[in-house]
Amino acid sequence: MFKKISAFILALIVCLSSASVLAEREQADTPPTGIASATPYTSDLFYEDGEPSDSLVHYMTVDYFYVQSTAVGKVKVYVKLTTEDTMEKLGFSKLIIQHWNGSSWDDVVQITDQYSLNTTQFTYSYTASNLNSGDYYRATAYFVARKTWLLIEKKTVSTSYITCL
């Protein structure tokens, strides 16, 4: 009798363990939220994220904003903003590289307050290293174009997601 109960308990433990592993695997295989890039290692588009800009002024053009896996475990982000008029300040208040953890986006790199002053153009690039090969990554930026302390345009923009080499 004791052997039968022990065997039943052991079988129950094995079944529960298997179900737990399958549930974890299903969660890890959940596709990321956002937009997938058409090419696996370079994002091919960006989009305004969140609420539409409530700025009364529209100065800034996002010429490009994308991420690219340049080597194993590395993702590089590229930005170019332009304006027709000279801005006191043009750039971003925050740029975040995010990793898909299976159920949501985690911030892995945060860069703050990168600007060009008295300009019509801003370019920037940054390479993040020691990332997980085969995992999904994207970037989100909070762009700012300030003509005067009163006339400011802000945009929140995200890239499509890619796979890290």
N, C-alpha and C positions, 0 to 999 in steps of 0.2 A: 504494500500500500504506500509506504514512504517513497519507494522508487517511482511509482506512478505519479505521485504528487510532485516530486522533484523534477521528473521529466516534463510534466505539464508546465511547471513554473519556468523551467529552462526554455521550453518552446515558446512560452508567452514573452519572455525577455527577448529572445531572438526576433520574434515578430515585431515587437515594439521598437527594437533597435533598427530593424530594416525599414520600418515605416518612417522613423525619424530621419534616417539617411535619405530616403526618397523625398521627403518633404523639404529637406535642406537643398537637395539637388534641384528640385522644381523651383524653389525660390531663387537659387543662383542662376537658373536658366531663364528667369523672367526677363523679357526684352526691356531695354532701357526706355524711359520716357524721353520725349523729345523727338528730333528728326534724325534719322540715320543718314550718313553720308552715302552718296552713290558709289564712291570708291572707298575701300576699306581703311586706307592709311592717311588720307587727306580729306578734311572737311571741305565740302563743295558749296556750302551756303551758310548764311547767317540770317537771323530773324530777330525782330524786336520781341523781347520777352516781357511778360507781365502786362501791366496797364499801358495803354498807348501814351506817348509823351503828352504831358499837359502844358508843354512850353508854348508860350505865345509867339516865340520867335523860332525860326528854323534856319540855322546857319550851316550846320554840319552835314557832310556827306561821309558815310562809311564806305570808303573805296574798297577795302578788303578787311576781313577779320576771319581768320581760320586757324585751325590746328592741324599739325602734320606730325606723324611719327617718323622721325628722321633716322632712328637707329633702335636697336633692341633696348627697351626700357626707357626710351626718351620720347617726349612730345614737345614740339616747339609751337609757340603761338605767334602769329603775325598780325599787326594792326597798321592800317593807314587811314587817317582822317584828313579831310580837306575842307576848306571854307573859301568863299569868294572874298569876304572881308577879313582884314586882320583881326585876330582874337587876342585879348589880353592873356587868355589861358586856353589851351586846347590839349585834350588827352583823356585820361581816365582817373576817377577817384578810387576805383577798385577793379582788379582783374582777377578772376578765380579760375583755376584749372580744377575740374571735377572728375571724380572716378565713380563709375557705377558699381555699387556694392551688391547688386542682386535685387534690391528693392527700392533704392533711392540714390540720389547723387550726393557724394561726400566731397567736401572741399579738401584738396590735397596741397594746393599752393594758392596763397593770396598775396597779391602785389598791390600796393596802395600808392596813390598820389604821384602819378607819372604824367608830367605835362611839358609842353613846349610853350614859351611865353612870346607874346607879340609876333604871331605867326599865322600863316594860312594853311600849314601842313604839320601833321604829327605822324611819325612812324615809330614803331616799337616792335621788338621781338624778344622772346624769352624762351629758354629751353629748360624743361623740368626733367630731372634724371631719377634713376632708381625706381621707375614705375613698373607695374606688373604687366609683363608681356602677355598679350592675348586678351587683356581687359579693355573695357570701353572708357573713353575720355572725351570731354568737351570743355569749352571755355565760356564764361559769361563775363561781360564787362559793363561797367557803368561809365559811359562816355560823357564828357562835359565840354561844351564850347561856351566860353564866357567872353562876351564883347565888352561889357562893363559890369560893375558890381550888381547892376539892376537887370541887365539883359543876358540871360543865361538859358542855354538849351541843354537838356539832359536826355540821354537815351540808355535803356538797358537792353543789351544785345547778347544773344547766345549763338554759338556755332552748332552745326550738326555734329553728331558724335562719331568718333572713329575708333578703330582697334589699334592698340599699341603693339608695335613689332616685338 
